[in-house]
């Protein structure tokens, strides 16, 4: 750069060479500044577009997952229907249907218990974090006792209602 300035001063004269060198330096600095602004703008635009693309990708994956779960659900339902038909065919209509119903009821019971255990674990963790271990243990015990008493009362009421129905039938 210094060498170029000296060459311009010699070729164009002292004042003209200095002016020309200053103008060229100003021109390059201005272009570099504009390029930097454009570069920042381009970077922010690229980031925005990449974020938008990522969001669209997530939405697409979620939609695929939903469709897969619907397809899997339909597939499971079809498998259950086929299994029921095969059992009916193998064992006769009544026995095959009875066996299928008992098996499905067992699966449903297992899933319901798993769900209940997960819900209870979350409830326990929340109580422990809010109340501390000892107080939460007491609280959980009383809540479980309350639910057990409710269910036992319900069972007694059902048994009582069944007893009344049997007495009416026997008359």
N, C-alpha and C positions, 0 to 999 in steps of 0.2 A: 504494500500500500504506500509506504514511504517512497519506495523507488518509483512507483507510478507517478506520485505527486512531483518528484524531481524531474521526471521525464516530461510531464506536461508543462512545468514551469520553463524548461529549456525550449520545448517545441512551440509553446503558445505565448510565451512571455511570462514574467513573474506574476502579475496581477491576474491575467486571464487564466493561467494554469492553476492558481490557487482557487479562483472562482469555480472553474470547471471541476476541480477535485472536490470542493465543498458541495457543489450541486450533486455530483455523482454519489457521494457519501450520504447526503440527505435522501436522495432517491432510494438507495438500498435500505437505509434505516426505515423509511416510510413503508416500503414494500414488505420488509420483515415484520413490522408492526401489524400491517393489514393481514399478512399471512398468519401471524400468531392469533389475531382476532378470529379469522376464518377458521383456523385450526381449533380454537376453543369452541367456537360455534359448532363445528363439525363433530368434535368430541361429544359435546352435550347432546347433539342430535343423534349420534350413534348410540349413546347410552340410553336415550329415551326410546329409540327404536328397538334396542336389544331388550330393554325391560318389557316393552309392549309384546315383543316376540316371545319372551319367557312367559308372560302372563297368558298369552294365547296358547302356548304349549301346555301349560298347566291345565287350562280349561279343556283343551283337547284330551289330555290324559284322564281328567276327571270324567269327561263324557264317555271315553272308552271304557273306563272302569265301571261306570254305571251300566253301560250296554253289556259289558261282560258279565256283571252280576245278574242282570236280567236274563241273559242267555243261560248262565249257569243255573239260575232258578228254574227256568223252563226245562232245562236238561234234567235237573233233579226231579222235577214233577213228572216228567216223562218216564224216568227210571222207576219212580215209585209206582206209577200206573202199570208198567210192564211187570214189575216184581209182584204186584197184587194179582195180575192176571195169571202169571205163572203159578203162584201159590194156589190160587183157586183151581187151576187146571190140575195141579199135582195132587192136592189134598181134597178136592171137592170144594164146592162154592162156600159152604158155611165154615168149614174148618180153615180153609185158606184165608178167607176174609178175617176170621177171628184172629188167626196168627199174625196177619199183617197189621191189624188194628193194635194188637198188644205190642208188637215191635215198634210201631210208630209212636204209640203212647210212651213207651220206654225212652225212645230218643227225645221226645218232647220233654219228658221229665228231667232227663240229664241236662238238656240245654237250659231249661228253666232254672235248675239248681245252680248251674254255672253262672248264669246271669245274676241270680240272687247273691251268690258269693262275691262276685265282682262289685255289685252295688254296696254290699255290706263292707267290703274292704275299703272302698272309697269313703263311706260314711265313717268308719272307724278312724281312718287317717285324718279326716277333717276334724273330728272330735278331739283326737290326740293333739293335733296342732293348735287347736283353739283352747282346750281345757287342760292339757297336760295328761300324762299317762294314767295316773291314779284316778283322777276325777273322771276321765273319759271311760275308763274301765267300768266304774260304777254306773255311769250314765248308760253305757252300752248294755250292761247287764239288766238294768231296769227297763230299757226300751225292749229288749228281747223278751223279758218276762211279760211285759204288757202285751206284746204280739202273741205270745204263747197262750196267755189267758184268753185273748179274743178268739183265737182259733179253737181252743177247747170249748168255749161257750158256744160257738157256732156248731161244733160237732154234737154237743149235747142237745141243742135245739133241733138239729136234723134227726137225731135218734128219737127224740120225743115226738116229732112230727111223723116219723115212720111208724112208731108204736101206735099212734092214734089212727093212722090209716089202716094198719093191720087189724085193729079192734073193729073198725067199721066194716072191713071186708068179711070178717068172721061172723058178723051178725046176720 
